């Protein structure tokens, strides 16, 4: 009993190892392939070549069953061309669904194209809005940044102010020099006059001393 329980508890190797996937080959044709075939048939039925071949086929059918001997006719005129009527009826009965299938396929394709165009338009709109926001932010940033003309104007104003300051300094130095020159002249005149006065006083003292000696 224990051996049987062990065998039951042991995992199956077939479940543990992955198996290769077996592709099932379906006998039915792919819907896409069938849709392409119906679309190609419907497209050919809407061309002038189809009308031309259909006209030639009907003309040969009618001519053979009208002009050929009765033994060779397979759809005689006496039976009102029953086989031709049946063939044309079958062709018309199959042509209408084929045209509808092709139209439905075209509608699906148009719907997909419209969805892609809508997504592309939405993406273009989002990109345009993003670029608009970026351009607006760049304009705001450029307003805050000093432009070349603005910097040139500011430098020109600074140079003009510096020239005015230099001119004012030159005027002040000139006026100071003019004020300084009269003072130096007066000082030199006073300095020259003081020794002359001293000499006069000495001479006066000598004369007074001589007069006292004579007396």
C-alpha positions in Angstrom: 0.0 0.0 0.0 2.8 2.3 0.8 4.4 1.8 -2.6 1.2 2.6 -4.3 0.8 5.8 -2.3 4.3 6.8 -3.2 3.7 6.2 -6.9 0.5 8.3 -6.6 2.3 11.1 -4.8 5.2 11.2 -7.2 4.8 13.9 -9.9 4.2 12.7 -13.4 7.2 13.3 -15.7 4.9 14.1 -18.6 3.3 16.9 -16.7 6.7 18.3 -15.5 8.3 18.5 -18.9 6.8 20.9 -21.4 5.5 19.4 -24.6 5.8 20.9 -28.1 2.8 22.7 -29.3 1.0 20.9 -32.1 -0.3 23.1 -34.7 -3.8 22.1 -35.9 -4.1 22.5 -39.6 -7.7 23.5 -40.3 -9.3 22.5 -43.5 -11.2 25.8 -43.7 -9.6 28.6 -45.5 -8.6 31.8 -43.7 -11.3 34.5 -43.6 -8.7 37.0 -44.7 -7.8 34.9 -47.7 -11.5 34.4 -48.6 -12.1 38.1 -48.2 -9.2 39.0 -50.5 -10.6 36.5 -53.1 -14.1 37.9 -52.9 -12.7 41.4 -53.1 -10.6 40.6 -56.2 -13.7 39.0 -57.9 -15.9 41.9 -57.1 -13.2 44.3 -58.3 -13.0 42.3 -61.6 -16.7 42.4 -62.0 -16.7 46.1 -61.9 -14.2 46.5 -64.8 -14.9 47.0 -68.5 -13.1 43.7 -69.2 -15.7 41.7 -67.4 -18.5 43.4 -69.3 -16.7 42.7 -72.6 -16.1 39.0 -71.8 -19.7 38.7 -70.6 -20.9 40.2 -73.8 -18.7 37.9 -75.9 -19.8 34.8 -73.9 -23.5 35.6 -74.2 -23.1 36.4 -77.9 -21.3 33.1 -78.6 -23.9 31.2 -76.5 -26.8 32.7 -78.4 -25.2 32.5 -81.8 -24.3 28.8 -81.3 -27.7 27.8 -80.1 -29.4 29.8 -82.8 -27.3 29.2 -85.9 -25.8 25.8 -85.3 -27.6 22.6 -86.3 -30.2 21.3 -83.9 -28.2 18.2 -83.1 -25.3 20.4 -82.0 -27.4 22.8 -79.9 -27.3 22.3 -76.1 -29.6 25.2 -75.2 -32.0 25.5 -78.1 -34.0 28.6 -78.8 -37.2 26.6 -78.7 -36.7 26.3 -74.9 -36.0 30.1 -74.6 -32.3 29.5 -73.7 -33.1 27.9 -70.3 -29.5 27.1 -69.5 -28.3 30.6 -70.3 -31.1 32.1 -68.1 -30.1 29.7 -65.3 -26.4 30.6 -65.6 -27.1 34.3 -65.6 -29.4 33.9 -62.6 -26.7 32.0 -60.7 -24.1 34.6 -61.7 -26.4 37.4 -60.4 -27.2 35.5 -57.2 -23.5 35.1 -56.4 -22.5 38.5 -57.6 -24.7 40.4 -55.2 -23.2 38.7 -52.0 -19.7 39.0 -53.4 -20.2 42.7 -53.9 -21.7 43.0 -50.4 -18.7 41.2 -48.9 -16.3 43.4 -50.8 -18.2 46.4 -49.6 -18.1 45.3 -46.0 -14.4 44.6 -46.3 -13.9 48.0 -47.7 -16.0 49.6 -44.9 -13.9 47.8 -42.3 -10.7 49.0 -44.0 -12.1 52.6 -44.1 -13.0 52.3 -40.5 -9.5 51.3 -39.6 -8.0 54.1 -41.7 -10.4 56.6 -40.1 -9.4 55.4 -36.7 -5.7 55.7 -37.6 -6.3 59.2 -39.1 -8.1 60.2 -35.9 -5.2 58.9 -33.8 -2.7 60.7 -36.0 -4.7 63.9 -35.8 -4.9 63.7 -32.0 -1.1 63.1 -31.9 -0.5 66.1 -34.2 -2.8 68.2 -32.1 -0.9 67.2 -28.9 2.4 67.9 -30.6 1.1 71.3 -31.8 -0.1 72.2 -28.3 3.3 71.1 -26.8 5.2 73.2 -29.4 2.9 76.1 -28.7 3.6 75.9 -25.0 7.3 75.6 -25.6 7.3 78.7 -27.9 5.4 80.7 -25.3 7.8 79.7 -22.6 10.7 80.7 -24.9 9.2 84.0 -25.6 8.7 84.7 -21.8 12.3 83.6 -21.2 13.6 85.9 -24.0 11.7 88.8 -22.5 13.6 88.4 -19.3 17.0 88.0 -21.0 18.7 91.2 -22.0 18.9 91.6 -25.7 21.9 92.8 -27.7 20.4 96.3 -28.4 19.4 96.7 -24.8 23.0 95.9 -23.6 24.4 98.3 -26.2 22.1 101.1 -25.0 23.0 100.5 -21.4 26.8 100.5 -22.2 26.3 103.7 -24.2 24.6 105.4 -21.3 27.3 104.2 -18.9 30.0 105.6 -21.2 28.2 108.9 -21.4 28.0 109.1 -17.6 31.7 108.3 -17.3 32.5 111.1 -19.8 30.4 113.5 -17.8 32.1 112.5 -14.6 35.6 113.0 -16.2 34.6 116.4 -17.4 33.3 117.4 -14.0 36.5 116.2 -12.4 38.5 118.2 -14.9 36.5 121.3 -14.1 36.9 120.8 -10.4 40.6 120.4 -10.7 40.9 123.5 -12.9 38.9 125.6 -10.4 40.9 124.2 -7.5 44.1 125.2 -9.4 42.7 128.6 -10.0 41.9 129.0 -6.3 45.3 127.7 -5.3 47.3 130.1 -7.5 46.1 133.4 -5.9 46.9 132.0 -2.4 50.4 131.0 -3.4 51.0 134.5 -5.0 49.8 136.3 -1.8 52.0 134.0 0.4 55.0 134.7 -1.8 54.3 138.5 -1.7 53.9 138.5 2.1 57.1 136.4 2.4 59.0 138.9 0.2 57.7 142.0 2.2 58.7 140.7 5.6 62.5 140.8 5.1 62.2 144.4 3.7 60.4 145.5 6.8 63.0 143.9 9.0 65.8 145.7 7.1 64.0 149.0 7.5 63.6 148.5 11.2 67.3 147.7 11.6 68.2 150.8 9.7 65.9 152.9 11.8 67.5 151.5 15.0 71.0 152.2 13.7 70.1 155.8 12.9 68.6 156.3 16.3 71.7 154.9 17.9 74.0 157.1 15.9 71.9 160.1 16.9 72.3 159.2 20.6 76.1 158.9 20.3 76.4 162.3 18.7 74.4 164.0 21.4 
